[in-house]
């Protein structure tokens, strides 16, 4: 009688164990710490996810202008959180120059987050109510990929910002 019970229980347990161990979680986390974000970065490329194939968009990004304004910008992220980014583009509609920011790193629901606030004309960070928040998709010694989700024509699209270390 014990043999019959084991013959049915063991295969059932092995099947359940195999199914449980082979299923993968959809939630992926990136192991990043604040130290990896510090330094001087150049924004090399901006791509979009969630658009119908072949659809082009012309968005104002980070309240600066089109992606042409932001490409090639230099981002300085020192340890103390008081950084800056500089728009280098002189294309029409772009406003070249340095913007002072305060930046931070945190983990939200297991996902690393980079966020910053612009500090125009000596305004203190606590006086700025709105900022920009990005999910850190990938961070390595020489590259950084950030993503933000925005509403566009009733749908959510993702904007990917790809940086290289200078």
C-alpha positions in Angstrom: 0.0 0.0 0.0 2.9 2.4 0.8 4.5 1.5 -2.6 1.3 2.5 -4.5 1.1 5.9 -2.7 4.8 6.6 -3.4 4.3 5.7 -7.1 1.7 8.3 -7.5 3.0 11.0 -5.1 6.6 11.0 -6.3 5.9 11.6 -10.0 3.3 14.3 -9.1 5.8 16.1 -6.8 8.6 15.8 -9.4 6.3 17.3 -12.1 5.2 20.1 -9.8 8.8 20.8 -8.8 9.9 20.8 -12.5 7.1 23.2 -13.5 7.8 25.5 -10.6 11.6 25.6 -11.2 11.2 26.2 -15.0 8.8 29.0 -14.9 10.4 32.4 -15.1 9.3 35.6 -13.6 8.3 38.4 -16.0 9.7 40.9 -13.5 13.4 41.6 -14.2 15.5 43.6 -12.0 18.7 45.4 -12.7 21.4 45.4 -10.1 22.6 49.0 -10.0 23.9 51.2 -7.3 24.3 54.9 -7.1 28.1 54.7 -7.6 27.6 53.4 -11.1 25.6 56.5 -12.1 28.2 59.0 -11.0 30.4 60.7 -13.6 30.1 62.5 -16.9 27.8 61.0 -19.5 26.9 61.8 -23.1 23.4 61.2 -24.4 24.0 59.3 -27.6 20.7 58.0 -28.8 16.9 58.1 -28.1 14.6 55.4 -29.3 10.9 54.7 -28.8 8.9 51.5 -27.9 5.2 51.0 -28.3 4.6 52.9 -31.5 3.0 51.2 -34.6 5.8 50.1 -37.0 7.0 53.0 -39.1 5.2 55.7 -37.1 7.4 58.8 -36.5 6.9 61.0 -33.5 8.0 64.6 -32.8 7.8 65.0 -29.0 9.1 67.7 -26.7 11.5 65.7 -24.5 12.3 66.7 -20.9 10.8 70.2 -21.7 13.8 70.9 -23.9 12.7 70.3 -27.5 13.0 67.4 -29.9 15.4 64.5 -29.6 17.8 66.5 -31.9 18.2 69.0 -29.0 19.1 66.4 -26.4 21.3 64.1 -28.5 24.9 64.9 -27.7 24.1 66.6 -24.4 26.5 66.2 -21.6 25.3 65.1 -18.1 27.4 65.6 -15.0 26.3 63.5 -12.1 28.6 64.1 -9.1 28.3 62.2 -5.8 26.7 65.1 -3.9 23.6 65.0 -6.2 24.1 68.6 -7.5 24.7 68.0 -11.1 24.0 69.5 -14.5 23.4 68.8 -18.1 24.4 70.9 -21.1 22.5 71.1 -24.4 25.1 71.4 -27.1 22.8 71.5 -30.2 22.2 74.7 -32.0 19.4 73.4 -34.2 16.3 75.5 -34.5 14.1 75.2 -31.5 16.9 74.2 -29.2 18.2 76.3 -26.3 21.9 75.5 -25.9 23.4 75.9 -22.4 23.8 74.3 -19.0 20.9 73.4 -16.7 21.6 72.8 -13.1 19.9 69.8 -11.5 19.6 67.8 -8.4 19.6 64.1 -9.0 18.9 61.0 -7.0 18.8 57.2 -7.1 16.4 54.9 -5.4 14.8 51.5 -5.7 11.0 51.3 -6.3 9.3 48.0 -6.3 12.6 46.3 -6.9 13.5 48.5 -9.9 16.3 51.0 -9.8 15.1 54.6 -10.5 17.1 57.7 -11.6 15.3 61.0 -11.1 16.2 64.6 -11.3 14.7 68.1 -10.8 15.8 71.2 -12.8 17.1 74.0 -10.6 16.6 77.2 -12.6 18.3 80.4 -11.5 19.4 79.3 -8.0 16.0 77.9 -7.0 16.4 75.3 -4.1 15.5 71.7 -4.8 12.8 71.6 -2.1 11.0 74.5 -3.9 10.8 72.5 -7.1 7.7 70.3 -7.0 8.1 68.4 -10.3 10.9 66.5 -11.9 11.7 63.6 -14.2 11.8 59.9 -13.3 13.4 57.1 -15.3 13.7 53.4 -14.9 17.3 52.2 -15.1 17.2 49.5 -17.8 21.0 48.9 -17.8 24.0 50.4 -16.2 27.6 49.4 -16.8 31.0 51.0 -16.5 30.7 52.7 -19.9 27.0 52.8 -20.7 23.7 53.8 -19.1 20.2 53.1 -20.5 17.2 54.9 -19.0 13.5 54.5 -19.9 10.5 56.7 -19.2 6.9 55.9 -20.0 4.7 58.7 -21.5 1.1 58.9 -22.8 1.0 59.4 -26.6 -2.3 59.5 -28.5 -4.1 57.5 -25.8 -1.4 54.8 -25.4 1.7 54.5 -23.3 5.0 54.5 -25.1 8.5 54.1 -23.7 11.3 56.5 -24.5 14.8 55.0 -24.1 17.8 57.2 -23.5 21.2 55.7 -24.2 24.3 57.3 -22.6 28.0 56.6 -22.9 30.6 57.5 -20.3 32.9 60.4 -21.2 
